[in-house]
Amino acid sequence: MKKDINIPQVKDVYIAVVQEEHLEYKTLDWNAYIINNSDTDLDTVLIVSQGTSEDKITPPMRHTIAQLPARSYAKIEYLQEQVLALNNTFKVTFFEGNQMFDKTYLFRKNTINVNALQTVPLMNLKGVLVK
């Protein structure tokens, strides 16, 4: 039954969208990252990202990271400017030891912008963070 299923709470794993300079094209790009700010390695990290609004929907993008070491981060994807006007969700599933964890991170439409930049843990960069 539903009451018998133990779904542990995800702690110290975040999604950040960071504005970075693309050296080759000399542009400022928005890139999404997953951050493991815990003391434990994450195994088989599965990420499904998608942008949605009342009348638009992007195709789901699927990403896999075999292992994300403790106190590290990994790039997920580049976000086009047009996608920032949508609600962007990142559904993250991973294993910590033998336990499976699952969490959905939501960036509401137009919240990824230069006015919302803050310091992102571990990365020493400015970005928009969802915990």
Backbone atoms as SQL, in Angstrom:
CREATE TABLE atoms (id INTEGER PRIMARY KEY, chain TEXT, resi INTEGER, resn TEXT, atom TEXT, x REAL, y REAL, z REAL);
INSERT INTO atoms VALUES
  (1, 'A', 1, 'MET', 'N', 0.820, -1.173, 0.000),
  (2, 'A', 1, 'MET', 'CA', 0.000, 0.000, 0.000),
  (3, 'A', 1, 'MET', 'C', 0.872, 1.249, 0.000),
  (4, 'A', 2, 'LYS', 'N', 0.252, 2.359, -0.323),
  (5, 'A', 2, 'LYS', 'CA', 0.974, 3.619, -0.422),
  (6, 'A', 2, 'LYS', 'C', 1.652, 3.999, 0.890),
  (7, 'A', 3, 'LYS', 'N', 0.992, 3.755, 2.000),
  (8, 'A', 3, 'LYS', 'CA', 1.546, 4.139, 3.290),
  (9, 'A', 3, 'LYS', 'C', 2.787, 3.320, 3.650),
  (10, 'A', 4, 'ASP', 'N', 2.982, 2.178, 3.002),
  (11, 'A', 4, 'ASP', 'CA', 4.125, 1.321, 3.288),
  (12, 'A', 4, 'ASP', 'C', 5.367, 1.676, 2.474),
  (13, 'A', 5, 'ILE', 'N', 5.234, 2.577, 1.498),
  (14, 'A', 5, 'ILE', 'CA', 6.357, 2.956, 0.655),
  (15, 'A', 5, 'ILE', 'C', 7.125, 4.081, 1.325),
  (16, 'A', 6, 'ASN', 'N', 8.418, 3.868, 1.520),
  (17, 'A', 6, 'ASN', 'CA', 9.283, 4.866, 2.136),
  (18, 'A', 6, 'ASN', 'C', 9.969, 5.668, 1.033),
  (19, 'A', 7, 'ILE', 'N', 9.629, 6.929, 0.917),
  (20, 'A', 7, 'ILE', 'CA', 10.264, 7.806, -0.057),
  (21, 'A', 7, 'ILE', 'C', 11.119, 8.801, 0.720),
  (22, 'A', 8, 'PRO', 'N', 12.441, 8.587, 0.724),
  (23, 'A', 8, 'PRO', 'CA', 13.305, 9.478, 1.507),
  (24, 'A', 8, 'PRO', 'C', 13.388, 10.868, 0.883),
  (25, 'A', 9, 'GLN', 'N', 13.631, 11.850, 1.730),
  (26, 'A', 9, 'GLN', 'CA', 13.739, 13.230, 1.285),
  (27, 'A', 9, 'GLN', 'C', 15.132, 13.475, 0.709),
  (28, 'A', 10, 'VAL', 'N', 15.194, 14.154, -0.429),
  (29, 'A', 10, 'VAL', 'CA', 16.464, 14.496, -1.064),
  (30, 'A', 10, 'VAL', 'C', 17.055, 15.711, -0.347),
  (31, 'A', 11, 'LYS', 'N', 18.313, 15.585, 0.056),
  (32, 'A', 11, 'LYS', 'CA', 19.015, 16.681, 0.728),
  (33, 'A', 11, 'LYS', 'C', 20.343, 16.918, 0.016),
  (34, 'A', 12, 'ASP', 'N', 20.741, 18.166, -0.061),
  (35, 'A', 12, 'ASP', 'CA', 22.054, 18.557, -0.578),
  (36, 'A', 12, 'ASP', 'C', 22.291, 18.197, -2.045),
  (37, 'A', 13, 'VAL', 'N', 21.218, 18.036, -2.808),
  (38, 'A', 13, 'VAL', 'CA', 21.319, 17.864, -4.262),
  (39, 'A', 13, 'VAL', 'C', 20.471, 18.967, -4.877),
  (40, 'A', 14, 'TYR', 'N', 21.085, 19.779, -5.747),
  (41, 'A', 14, 'TYR', 'CA', 20.429, 20.952, -6.297),
  (42, 'A', 14, 'TYR', 'C', 20.541, 20.975, -7.818),
  (43, 'A', 15, 'ILE', 'N', 19.704, 21.797, -8.419),
  (44, 'A', 15, 'ILE', 'CA', 19.835, 22.119, -9.828),
  (45, 'A', 15, 'ILE', 'C', 20.106, 23.621, -9.905),
  (46, 'A', 16, 'ALA', 'N', 21.092, 23.987, -10.699),
  (47, 'A', 16, 'ALA', 'CA', 21.431, 25.401, -10.885),
  (48, 'A', 16, 'ALA', 'C', 21.504, 25.700, -12.374),
  (49, 'A', 17, 'VAL', 'N', 21.051, 26.881, -12.730),
  (50, 'A', 17, 'VAL', 'CA', 21.210, 27.377, -14.098),
  (51, 'A', 17, 'VAL', 'C', 22.163, 28.555, -14.009),
  (52, 'A', 18, 'VAL', 'N', 23.289, 28.420, -14.706),
  (53, 'A', 18, 'VAL', 'CA', 24.394, 29.362, -14.596),
  (54, 'A', 18, 'VAL', 'C', 24.615, 30.030, -15.950),
  (55, 'A', 19, 'GLN', 'N', 24.872, 31.328, -15.914),
  (56, 'A', 19, 'GLN', 'CA', 25.197, 32.033, -17.146),
  (57, 'A', 19, 'GLN', 'C', 26.714, 32.033, -17.302),
  (58, 'A', 20, 'GLU', 'N', 27.179, 31.449, -18.411),
  (59, 'A', 20, 'GLU', 'CA', 28.608, 31.316, -18.655),
  (60, 'A', 20, 'GLU', 'C', 28.977, 31.855, -20.031),
  (61, 'A', 21, 'GLU', 'N', 30.198, 32.312, -20.141),
  (62, 'A', 21, 'GLU', 'CA', 30.683, 32.782, -21.432),
  (63, 'A', 21, 'GLU', 'C', 31.106, 31.587, -22.279),
  (64, 'A', 22, 'HIS', 'N', 30.614, 31.540, -23.499),
  (65, 'A', 22, 'HIS', 'CA', 31.026, 30.518, -24.456),
  (66, 'A', 22, 'HIS', 'C', 32.234, 31.088, -25.193),
  (67, 'A', 23, 'LEU', 'N', 33.408, 30.521, -24.950),
  (68, 'A', 23, 'LEU', 'CA', 34.649, 31.097, -25.451),
  (69, 'A', 23, 'LEU', 'C', 34.731, 31.085, -26.970),
  (70, 'A', 24, 'GLU', 'N', 34.254, 30.029, -27.594),
  (71, 'A', 24, 'GLU', 'CA', 34.341, 29.922, -29.044),
  (72, 'A', 24, 'GLU', 'C', 33.421, 30.914, -29.756),
  (73, 'A', 25, 'TYR', 'N', 32.169, 31.017, -29.288),
  (74, 'A', 25, 'TYR', 'CA', 31.194, 31.889, -29.947),
  (75, 'A', 25, 'TYR', 'C', 31.107, 33.283, -29.331),
  (76, 'A', 26, 'LYS', 'N', 31.804, 33.474, -28.203),
  (77, 'A', 26, 'LYS', 'CA', 31.808, 34.761, -27.503),
  (78, 'A', 26, 'LYS', 'C', 30.389, 35.232, -27.162),
  (79, 'A', 27, 'THR', 'N', 29.602, 34.297, -26.594),
  (80, 'A', 27, 'THR', 'CA', 28.237, 34.587, -26.168),
  (81, 'A', 27, 'THR', 'C', 28.094, 34.236, -24.693),
  (82, 'A', 28, 'LEU', 'N', 27.037, 34.755, -24.074),
  (83, 'A', 28, 'LEU', 'CA', 26.698, 34.362, -22.711),
  (84, 'A', 28, 'LEU', 'C', 25.577, 33.340, -22.806),
  (85, 'A', 29, 'ASP', 'N', 25.844, 32.118, -22.376),
  (86, 'A', 29, 'ASP', 'CA', 24.887, 31.024, -22.472),
  (87, 'A', 29, 'ASP', 'C', 24.398, 30.619, -21.086),
  (88, 'A', 30, 'TRP', 'N', 23.152, 30.137, -21.025),
  (89, 'A', 30, 'TRP', 'CA', 22.586, 29.581, -19.792),
  (90, 'A', 30, 'TRP', 'C', 22.747, 28.070, -19.846),
  (91, 'A', 31, 'ASN', 'N', 23.406, 27.507, -18.828),
  (92, 'A', 31, 'ASN', 'CA', 23.622, 26.062, -18.744),
  (93, 'A', 31, 'ASN', 'C', 23.089, 25.535, -17.421),
  (94, 'A', 32, 'ALA', 'N', 22.421, 24.389, -17.492),
  (95, 'A', 32, 'ALA', 'CA', 21.888, 23.749, -16.285),
  (96, 'A', 32, 'ALA', 'C', 22.906, 22.743, -15.748),
  (97, 'A', 33, 'TYR', 'N', 23.053, 22.715, -14.436),
  (98, 'A', 33, 'TYR', 'CA', 23.974, 21.809, -13.751),
  (99, 'A', 33, 'TYR', 'C', 23.241, 21.096, -12.615),
  (100, 'A', 34, 'ILE', 'N', 23.690, 19.882, -12.317),
  (101, 'A', 34, 'ILE', 'CA', 23.261, 19.195, -11.098),
  (102, 'A', 34, 'ILE', 'C', 24.430, 19.284, -10.122),
  (103, 'A', 35, 'ILE', 'N', 24.121, 19.583, -8.873),
  (104, 'A', 35, 'ILE', 'CA', 25.141, 19.763, -7.840),
  (105, 'A', 35, 'ILE', 'C', 24.907, 18.740, -6.730),
  (106, 'A', 36, 'ASN', 'N', 25.936, 17.979, -6.416),
  (107, 'A', 36, 'ASN', 'CA', 25.893, 17.047, -5.289),
  (108, 'A', 36, 'ASN', 'C', 26.713, 17.669, -4.163),
  (109, 'A', 37, 'ASN', 'N', 26.036, 18.337, -3.244),
  (110, 'A', 37, 'ASN', 'CA', 26.701, 19.010, -2.140),
  (111, 'A', 37, 'ASN', 'C', 26.728, 18.131, -0.892),
  (112, 'A', 38, 'SER', 'N', 26.549, 16.826, -1.074),
  (113, 'A', 38, 'SER', 'CA', 26.547, 15.902, 0.063),
  (114, 'A', 38, 'SER', 'C', 27.907, 15.206, 0.175),
  (115, 'A', 39, 'ASP', 'N', 28.054, 14.413, 1.214),
  (116, 'A', 39, 'ASP', 'CA', 29.294, 13.673, 1.444),
  (117, 'A', 39, 'ASP', 'C', 29.254, 12.278, 0.830),
  (118, 'A', 40, 'THR', 'N', 28.222, 11.973, 0.052),
  (119, 'A', 40, 'THR', 'CA', 28.034, 10.644, -0.515),
  (120, 'A', 40, 'THR', 'C', 27.975, 10.719, -2.033),
  (121, 'A', 41, 'ASP', 'N', 28.583, 9.748, -2.697),
  (122, 'A', 41, 'ASP', 'CA', 28.501, 9.668, -4.153),
  (123, 'A', 41, 'ASP', 'C', 27.090, 9.281, -4.576),
  (124, 'A', 42, 'LEU', 'N', 26.647, 9.798, -5.722),
  (125, 'A', 42, 'LEU', 'CA', 25.354, 9.435, -6.294),
  (126, 'A', 42, 'LEU', 'C', 25.600, 8.528, -7.494),
  (127, 'A', 43, 'ASP', 'N', 24.835, 7.461, -7.582),
  (128, 'A', 43, 'ASP', 'CA', 24.980, 6.506, -8.681),
  (129, 'A', 43, 'ASP', 'C', 23.763, 6.551, -9.588),
  (130, 'A', 44, 'THR', 'N', 23.984, 6.295, -10.851),
  (131, 'A', 44, 'THR', 'CA', 22.931, 6.190, -11.861),
  (132, 'A', 44, 'THR', 'C', 21.952, 7.361, -11.749),
  (133, 'A', 45, 'VAL', 'N', 22.453, 8.545, -12.003),
  (134, 'A', 45, 'VAL', 'CA', 21.631, 9.751, -11.935),
  (135, 'A', 45, 'VAL', 'C', 20.879, 9.881, -13.262),
  (136, 'A', 46, 'LEU', 'N', 19.563, 9.863, -13.191),
  (137, 'A', 46, 'LEU', 'CA', 18.710, 10.012, -14.372),
  (138, 'A', 46, 'LEU', 'C', 17.991, 11.348, -14.267),
  (139, 'A', 47, 'ILE', 'N', 18.043, 12.136, -15.342),
  (140, 'A', 47, 'ILE', 'CA', 17.434, 13.467, -15.344),
  (141, 'A', 47, 'ILE', 'C', 16.567, 13.600, -16.583),
  (142, 'A', 48, 'VAL', 'N', 15.321, 14.012, -16.380),
  (143, 'A', 48, 'VAL', 'CA', 14.416, 14.310, -17.491),
  (144, 'A', 48, 'VAL', 'C', 14.027, 15.775, -17.343),
  (145, 'A', 49, 'SER', 'N', 14.356, 16.576, -18.360),
  (146, 'A', 49, 'SER', 'CA', 14.039, 17.997, -18.316),
  (147, 'A', 49, 'SER', 'C', 13.018, 18.329, -19.392),
  (148, 'A', 50, 'GLN', 'N', 12.192, 19.333, -19.092),
  (149, 'A', 50, 'GLN', 'CA', 11.159, 19.732, -20.039),
  (150, 'A', 50, 'GLN', 'C', 10.684, 21.136, -19.715),
  (151, 'A', 51, 'GLY', 'N', 10.371, 21.885, -20.760),
  (152, 'A', 51, 'GLY', 'CA', 9.804, 23.215, -20.613),
  (153, 'A', 51, 'GLY', 'C', 8.332, 23.188, -20.985),
  (154, 'A', 52, 'THR', 'N', 7.512, 23.886, -20.195),
  (155, 'A', 52, 'THR', 'CA', 6.072, 23.896, -20.461),
  (156, 'A', 52, 'THR', 'C', 5.483, 25.271, -20.172),
  (157, 'A', 53, 'SER', 'N', 4.388, 25.572, -20.864),
  (158, 'A', 53, 'SER', 'CA', 3.565, 26.733, -20.573),
  (159, 'A', 53, 'SER', 'C', 2.134, 26.347, -20.903),
  (160, 'A', 54, 'GLU', 'N', 1.229, 27.312, -20.872),
  (161, 'A', 54, 'GLU', 'CA', -0.175, 27.009, -21.158),
  (162, 'A', 54, 'GLU', 'C', -0.358, 26.485, -22.577),
  (163, 'A', 55, 'ASP', 'N', 0.432, 26.986, -23.520),
  (164, 'A', 55, 'ASP', 'CA', 0.235, 26.598, -24.919),
  (165, 'A', 55, 'ASP', 'C', 1.472, 26.032, -25.604),
  (166, 'A', 56, 'LYS', 'N', 2.578, 25.879, -24.873),
  (167, 'A', 56, 'LYS', 'CA', 3.805, 25.343, -25.463),
  (168, 'A', 56, 'LYS', 'C', 4.368, 24.244, -24.584),
  (169, 'A', 57, 'ILE', 'N', 5.033, 23.306, -25.243),
  (170, 'A', 57, 'ILE', 'CA', 5.712, 22.230, -24.526),
  (171, 'A', 57, 'ILE', 'C', 6.919, 21.793, -25.345),
  (172, 'A', 58, 'THR', 'N', 8.049, 21.634, -24.669),
  (173, 'A', 58, 'THR', 'CA', 9.236, 21.163, -25.366),
  (174, 'A', 58, 'THR', 'C', 9.305, 19.640, -25.252),
  (175, 'A', 59, 'PRO', 'N', 9.993, 19.000, -26.166),
  (176, 'A', 59, 'PRO', 'CA', 10.183, 17.557, -26.018),
  (177, 'A', 59, 'PRO', 'C', 11.011, 17.277, -24.762),
  (178, 'A', 60, 'PRO', 'N', 10.752, 16.182, -24.066),
  (179, 'A', 60, 'PRO', 'CA', 11.567, 15.867, -22.891),
  (180, 'A', 60, 'PRO', 'C', 12.994, 15.509, -23.310),
  (181, 'A', 61, 'MET', 'N', 13.952, 16.002, -22.554),
  (182, 'A', 61, 'MET', 'CA', 15.366, 15.687, -22.767),
  (183, 'A', 61, 'MET', 'C', 15.781, 14.741, -21.640),
  (184, 'A', 62, 'ARG', 'N', 16.412, 13.646, -22.002),
  (185, 'A', 62, 'ARG', 'CA', 16.830, 12.647, -21.016),
  (186, 'A', 62, 'ARG', 'C', 18.352, 12.617, -20.913),
  (187, 'A', 63, 'HIS', 'N', 18.842, 12.579, -19.677),
  (188, 'A', 63, 'HIS', 'CA', 20.281, 12.595, -19.431),
  (189, 'A', 63, 'HIS', 'C', 20.606, 11.534, -18.382),
  (190, 'A', 64, 'THR', 'N', 21.789, 10.948, -18.500),
  (191, 'A', 64, 'THR', 'CA', 22.258, 9.968, -17.526),
  (192, 'A', 64, 'THR', 'C', 23.676, 10.320, -17.113),
  (193, 'A', 65, 'ILE', 'N', 23.912, 10.261, -15.823),
  (194, 'A', 65, 'ILE', 'CA', 25.255, 10.437, -15.279),
  (195, 'A', 65, 'ILE', 'C', 25.530, 9.170, -14.461),
  (196, 'A', 66, 'ALA', 'N', 26.522, 8.398, -14.870),
  (197, 'A', 66, 'ALA', 'CA', 26.802, 7.119, -14.215),
  (198, 'A', 66, 'ALA', 'C', 27.117, 7.303, -12.736),
  (199, 'A', 67, 'GLN', 'N', 27.966, 8.273, -12.417),
  (200, 'A', 67, 'GLN', 'CA', 28.297, 8.539, -11.016),
  (201, 'A', 67, 'GLN', 'C', 28.605, 10.020, -10.856),
  (202, 'A', 68, 'LEU', 'N', 28.055, 10.604, -9.811),
  (203, 'A', 68, 'LEU', 'CA', 28.330, 11.997, -9.457),
  (204, 'A', 68, 'LEU', 'C', 28.977, 11.983, -8.072),
  (205, 'A', 69, 'PRO', 'N', 30.293, 12.172, -8.016),
  (206, 'A', 69, 'PRO', 'CA', 30.987, 12.092, -6.728),
  (207, 'A', 69, 'PRO', 'C', 30.492, 13.128, -5.723),
  (208, 'A', 70, 'ALA', 'N', 30.769, 12.851, -4.469),
  (209, 'A', 70, 'ALA', 'CA', 30.429, 13.787, -3.392),
  (210, 'A', 70, 'ALA', 'C', 31.107, 15.121, -3.650),
  (211, 'A', 71, 'ARG', 'N', 30.409, 16.206, -3.287),
  (212, 'A', 71, 'ARG', 'CA', 30.930, 17.573, -3.404),
  (213, 'A', 71, 'ARG', 'C', 31.406, 17.878, -4.837),
  (214, 'A', 72, 'SER', 'N', 30.551, 17.554, -5.808),
  (215, 'A', 72, 'SER', 'CA', 30.892, 17.830, -7.206),
  (216, 'A', 72, 'SER', 'C', 29.638, 18.248, -7.965),
  (217, 'A', 73, 'TYR', 'N', 29.816, 18.574, -9.229),
  (218, 'A', 73, 'TYR', 'CA', 28.690, 18.974, -10.076),
  (219, 'A', 73, 'TYR', 'C', 28.955, 18.508, -11.504),
  (220, 'A', 74, 'ALA', 'N', 27.892, 18.461, -12.291),
  (221, 'A', 74, 'ALA', 'CA', 27.999, 18.035, -13.689),
  (222, 'A', 74, 'ALA', 'C', 27.025, 18.845, -14.530),
  (223, 'A', 75, 'LYS', 'N', 27.450, 19.165, -15.731),
  (224, 'A', 75, 'LYS', 'CA', 26.600, 19.906, -16.656),
  (225, 'A', 75, 'LYS', 'C', 25.506, 18.987, -17.189),
  (226, 'A', 76, 'ILE', 'N', 24.286, 19.514, -17.217),
  (227, 'A', 76, 'ILE', 'CA', 23.158, 18.752, -17.747),
  (228, 'A', 76, 'ILE', 'C', 22.904, 19.142, -19.192),
  (229, 'A', 77, 'GLU', 'N', 22.647, 20.453, -19.416),
  (230, 'A', 77, 'GLU', 'CA', 22.315, 20.878, -20.768),
  (231, 'A', 77, 'GLU', 'C', 22.387, 22.392, -20.908),
  (232, 'A', 78, 'TYR', 'N', 22.443, 22.818, -22.160),
  (233, 'A', 78, 'TYR', 'CA', 22.362, 24.223, -22.531),
  (234, 'A', 78, 'TYR', 'C', 20.886, 24.589, -22.652),
  (235, 'A', 79, 'LEU', 'N', 20.506, 25.776, -22.153),
  (236, 'A', 79, 'LEU', 'CA', 19.122, 26.244, -22.253),
  (237, 'A', 79, 'LEU', 'C', 19.056, 27.438, -23.208),
  (238, 'A', 80, 'GLN', 'N', 18.285, 27.318, -24.259),
  (239, 'A', 80, 'GLN', 'CA', 18.106, 28.423, -25.192),
  (240, 'A', 80, 'GLN', 'C', 17.301, 29.530, -24.523),
  (241, 'A', 81, 'GLU', 'N', 17.517, 30.750, -24.964),
  (242, 'A', 81, 'GLU', 'CA', 16.818, 31.914, -24.402),
  (243, 'A', 81, 'GLU', 'C', 15.299, 31.747, -24.433),
  (244, 'A', 82, 'GLN', 'N', 14.745, 31.180, -25.522),
  (245, 'A', 82, 'GLN', 'CA', 13.298, 31.017, -25.655),
  (246, 'A', 82, 'GLN', 'C', 12.720, 30.104, -24.577),
  (247, 'A', 83, 'VAL', 'N', 13.512, 29.154, -24.101),
  (248, 'A', 83, 'VAL', 'CA', 13.046, 28.191, -23.099),
  (249, 'A', 83, 'VAL', 'C', 12.927, 28.845, -21.721),
  (250, 'A', 84, 'LEU', 'N', 13.638, 29.939, -21.495),
  (251, 'A', 84, 'LEU', 'CA', 13.600, 30.603, -20.187),
  (252, 'A', 84, 'LEU', 'C', 12.231, 31.219, -19.903),
  (253, 'A', 85, 'ALA', 'N', 11.432, 31.452, -20.941),
  (254, 'A', 85, 'ALA', 'CA', 10.082, 32.000, -20.774),
  (255, 'A', 85, 'ALA', 'C', 9.070, 30.910, -20.417),
  (256, 'A', 86, 'LEU', 'N', 9.524, 29.665, -20.301),
  (257, 'A', 86, 'LEU', 'CA', 8.660, 28.535, -19.944),
  (258, 'A', 86, 'LEU', 'C', 8.960, 28.084, -18.517),
  (259, 'A', 87, 'ASN', 'N', 8.041, 27.317, -17.924),
  (260, 'A', 87, 'ASN', 'CA', 8.335, 26.612, -16.679),
  (261, 'A', 87, 'ASN', 'C', 9.259, 25.453, -17.037),
  (262, 'A', 88, 'ASN', 'N', 10.413, 25.391, -16.411),
  (263, 'A', 88, 'ASN', 'CA', 11.383, 24.341, -16.708),
  (264, 'A', 88, 'ASN', 'C', 11.482, 23.377, -15.536),
  (265, 'A', 89, 'THR', 'N', 11.149, 22.113, -15.787),
  (266, 'A', 89, 'THR', 'CA', 11.226, 21.097, -14.740),
  (267, 'A', 89, 'THR', 'C', 12.383, 20.144, -15.015),
  (268, 'A', 90, 'PHE', 'N', 12.997, 19.714, -13.934),
  (269, 'A', 90, 'PHE', 'CA', 14.070, 18.721, -13.978),
  (270, 'A', 90, 'PHE', 'C', 13.686, 17.624, -12.994),
  (271, 'A', 91, 'LYS', 'N', 13.317, 16.461, -13.525),
  (272, 'A', 91, 'LYS', 'CA', 12.977, 15.317, -12.681),
  (273, 'A', 91, 'LYS', 'C', 14.244, 14.483, -12.508),
  (274, 'A', 92, 'VAL', 'N', 14.693, 14.360, -11.270),
  (275, 'A', 92, 'VAL', 'CA', 15.970, 13.720, -10.977),
  (276, 'A', 92, 'VAL', 'C', 15.733, 12.470, -10.134),
  (277, 'A', 93, 'THR', 'N', 16.300, 11.357, -10.572),
  (278, 'A', 93, 'THR', 'CA', 16.258, 10.102, -9.835),
  (279, 'A', 93, 'THR', 'C', 17.691, 9.591, -9.724),
  (280, 'A', 94, 'PHE', 'N', 18.064, 9.111, -8.539),
  (281, 'A', 94, 'PHE', 'CA', 19.422, 8.593, -8.355),
  (282, 'A', 94, 'PHE', 'C', 19.445, 7.590, -7.210),
  (283, 'A', 95, 'PHE', 'N', 20.546, 6.868, -7.141),
  (284, 'A', 95, 'PHE', 'CA', 20.773, 5.929, -6.045),
  (285, 'A', 95, 'PHE', 'C', 21.883, 6.463, -5.160),
  (286, 'A', 96, 'GLU', 'N', 21.648, 6.360, -3.870),
  (287, 'A', 96, 'GLU', 'CA', 22.659, 6.650, -2.859),
  (288, 'A', 96, 'GLU', 'C', 22.784, 5.370, -2.058),
  (289, 'A', 97, 'GLY', 'N', 23.861, 4.625, -2.309),
  (290, 'A', 97, 'GLY', 'CA', 23.953, 3.278, -1.758),
  (291, 'A', 97, 'GLY', 'C', 22.906, 2.413, -2.445),
  (292, 'A', 98, 'ASN', 'N', 22.091, 1.704, -1.667),
  (293, 'A', 98, 'ASN', 'CA', 21.020, 0.872, -2.224),
  (294, 'A', 98, 'ASN', 'C', 19.664, 1.567, -2.193),
  (295, 'A', 99, 'GLN', 'N', 19.633, 2.824, -1.792),
  (296, 'A', 99, 'GLN', 'CA', 18.384, 3.557, -1.659),
  (297, 'A', 99, 'GLN', 'C', 18.161, 4.452, -2.874),
  (298, 'A', 100, 'MET', 'N', 16.950, 4.413, -3.433),
  (299, 'A', 100, 'MET', 'CA', 16.611, 5.259, -4.564),
  (300, 'A', 100, 'MET', 'C', 15.967, 6.557, -4.067),
  (301, 'A', 101, 'PHE', 'N', 16.348, 7.668, -4.687),
  (302, 'A', 101, 'PHE', 'CA', 15.818, 8.984, -4.364),
  (303, 'A', 101, 'PHE', 'C', 15.216, 9.601, -5.616),
  (304, 'A', 102, 'ASP', 'N', 14.237, 10.470, -5.431),
  (305, 'A', 102, 'ASP', 'CA', 13.561, 11.095, -6.553),
  (306, 'A', 102, 'ASP', 'C', 13.082, 12.481, -6.142),
  (307, 'A', 103, 'LYS', 'N', 13.315, 13.467, -7.029),
  (308, 'A', 103, 'LYS', 'CA', 12.842, 14.813, -6.734),
  (309, 'A', 103, 'LYS', 'C', 12.638, 15.566, -8.042),
  (310, 'A', 104, 'THR', 'N', 11.630, 16.438, -8.051),
  (311, 'A', 104, 'THR', 'CA', 11.376, 17.304, -9.194),
  (312, 'A', 104, 'THR', 'C', 11.723, 18.732, -8.807),
  (313, 'A', 105, 'TYR', 'N', 12.553, 19.361, -9.623),
  (314, 'A', 105, 'TYR', 'CA', 12.975, 20.741, -9.417),
  (315, 'A', 105, 'TYR', 'C', 12.274, 21.606, -10.462),
  (316, 'A', 106, 'LEU', 'N', 11.734, 22.747, -10.047),
  (317, 'A', 106, 'LEU', 'CA', 10.985, 23.603, -10.949),
  (318, 'A', 106, 'LEU', 'C', 11.557, 25.018, -10.961),
  (319, 'A', 107, 'PHE', 'N', 11.881, 25.484, -12.158),
  (320, 'A', 107, 'PHE', 'CA', 12.221, 26.887, -12.387),
  (321, 'A', 107, 'PHE', 'C', 10.996, 27.501, -13.041),
  (322, 'A', 108, 'ARG', 'N', 10.294, 28.364, -12.346),
  (323, 'A', 108, 'ARG', 'CA', 9.099, 28.998, -12.912),
  (324, 'A', 108, 'ARG', 'C', 9.505, 29.921, -14.062),
  (325, 'A', 109, 'LYS', 'N', 8.558, 30.136, -14.958),
  (326, 'A', 109, 'LYS', 'CA', 8.855, 30.932, -16.153),
  (327, 'A', 109, 'LYS', 'C', 9.404, 32.305, -15.789),
  (328, 'A', 110, 'ASN', 'N', 10.380, 32.717, -16.558),
  (329, 'A', 110, 'ASN', 'CA', 11.047, 34.015, -16.431),
  (330, 'A', 110, 'ASN', 'C', 11.786, 34.229, -15.109),
  (331, 'A', 111, 'THR', 'N', 12.012, 33.175, -14.316),
  (332, 'A', 111, 'THR', 'CA', 12.780, 33.337, -13.074),
  (333, 'A', 111, 'THR', 'C', 14.274, 33.143, -13.307),
  (334, 'A', 112, 'ILE', 'N', 14.640, 32.630, -14.459),
  (335, 'A', 112, 'ILE', 'CA', 16.055, 32.510, -14.816),
  (336, 'A', 112, 'ILE', 'C', 16.418, 33.785, -15.560),
  (337, 'A', 113, 'ASN', 'N', 17.069, 34.699, -14.831),
  (338, 'A', 113, 'ASN', 'CA', 17.465, 35.980, -15.419),
  (339, 'A', 113, 'ASN', 'C', 18.613, 36.562, -14.605),
  (340, 'A', 114, 'VAL', 'N', 19.243, 37.587, -15.132),
  (341, 'A', 114, 'VAL', 'CA', 20.422, 38.169, -14.472),
  (342, 'A', 114, 'VAL', 'C', 20.083, 38.814, -13.135),
  (343, 'A', 115, 'ASN', 'N', 18.851, 39.228, -12.930),
  (344, 'A', 115, 'ASN', 'CA', 18.460, 39.840, -11.658),
  (345, 'A', 115, 'ASN', 'C', 18.320, 38.816, -10.538),
  (346, 'A', 116, 'ALA', 'N', 18.203, 37.551, -10.876),
  (347, 'A', 116, 'ALA', 'CA', 18.015, 36.501, -9.873),
  (348, 'A', 116, 'ALA', 'C', 19.305, 35.756, -9.538),
  (349, 'A', 117, 'LEU', 'N', 20.416, 36.195, -10.063),
  (350, 'A', 117, 'LEU', 'CA', 21.686, 35.489, -9.848),
  (351, 'A', 117, 'LEU', 'C', 22.110, 35.541, -8.386),
  (352, 'A', 118, 'GLN', 'N', 22.601, 34.403, -7.905),
  (353, 'A', 118, 'GLN', 'CA', 23.152, 34.284, -6.558),
  (354, 'A', 118, 'GLN', 'C', 24.360, 33.357, -6.635),
  (355, 'A', 119, 'THR', 'N', 25.147, 33.308, -5.586),
  (356, 'A', 119, 'THR', 'CA', 26.307, 32.430, -5.574),
  (357, 'A', 119, 'THR', 'C', 25.849, 30.980, -5.471),
  (358, 'A', 120, 'VAL', 'N', 26.377, 30.134, -6.352),
  (359, 'A', 120, 'VAL', 'CA', 26.000, 28.729, -6.404),
  (360, 'A', 120, 'VAL', 'C', 27.029, 27.916, -5.614),
  (361, 'A', 121, 'PRO', 'N', 26.566, 27.048, -4.691),
  (362, 'A', 121, 'PRO', 'CA', 27.503, 26.240, -3.900),
  (363, 'A', 121, 'PRO', 'C', 28.421, 25.401, -4.782),
  (364, 'A', 122, 'LEU', 'N', 29.661, 25.242, -4.350),
  (365, 'A', 122, 'LEU', 'CA', 30.702, 24.440, -4.989),
  (366, 'A', 122, 'LEU', 'C', 31.239, 25.021, -6.290),
  (367, 'A', 123, 'MET', 'N', 30.437, 25.752, -7.027),
  (368, 'A', 123, 'MET', 'CA', 30.845, 26.185, -8.358),
  (369, 'A', 123, 'MET', 'C', 31.565, 27.530, -8.358),
  (370, 'A', 124, 'ASN', 'N', 31.393, 28.335, -7.321),
  (371, 'A', 124, 'ASN', 'CA', 31.979, 29.679, -7.270),
  (372, 'A', 124, 'ASN', 'C', 31.583, 30.507, -8.497),
  (373, 'A', 125, 'LEU', 'N', 30.348, 30.307, -8.947),
  (374, 'A', 125, 'LEU', 'CA', 29.779, 31.056, -10.055),
  (375, 'A', 125, 'LEU', 'C', 28.443, 31.617, -9.615),
  (376, 'A', 126, 'LYS', 'N', 27.923, 32.555, -10.381),
  (377, 'A', 126, 'LYS', 'CA', 26.594, 33.118, -10.132),
  (378, 'A', 126, 'LYS', 'C', 25.589, 32.374, -10.982),
  (379, 'A', 127, 'GLY', 'N', 24.439, 32.069, -10.391),
  (380, 'A', 127, 'GLY', 'CA', 23.386, 31.379, -11.130),
  (381, 'A', 127, 'GLY', 'C', 22.074, 31.431, -10.373),
  (382, 'A', 128, 'VAL', 'N', 21.102, 30.743, -10.907),
  (383, 'A', 128, 'VAL', 'CA', 19.786, 30.609, -10.282),
  (384, 'A', 128, 'VAL', 'C', 19.709, 29.183, -9.751),
  (385, 'A', 129, 'LEU', 'N', 19.392, 29.050, -8.480),
  (386, 'A', 129, 'LEU', 'CA', 19.450, 27.766, -7.801),
  (387, 'A', 129, 'LEU', 'C', 18.086, 27.328, -7.319),
  (388, 'A', 130, 'VAL', 'N', 17.791, 26.040, -7.493),
  (389, 'A', 130, 'VAL', 'CA', 16.579, 25.442, -6.921),
  (390, 'A', 130, 'VAL', 'C', 17.026, 24.299, -6.033),
  (391, 'A', 131, 'LYS', 'N', 16.543, 24.322, -4.781),
  (392, 'A', 131, 'LYS', 'CA', 16.906, 23.271, -3.813),
  (393, 'A', 131, 'LYS', 'C', 15.773, 22.277, -3.675);
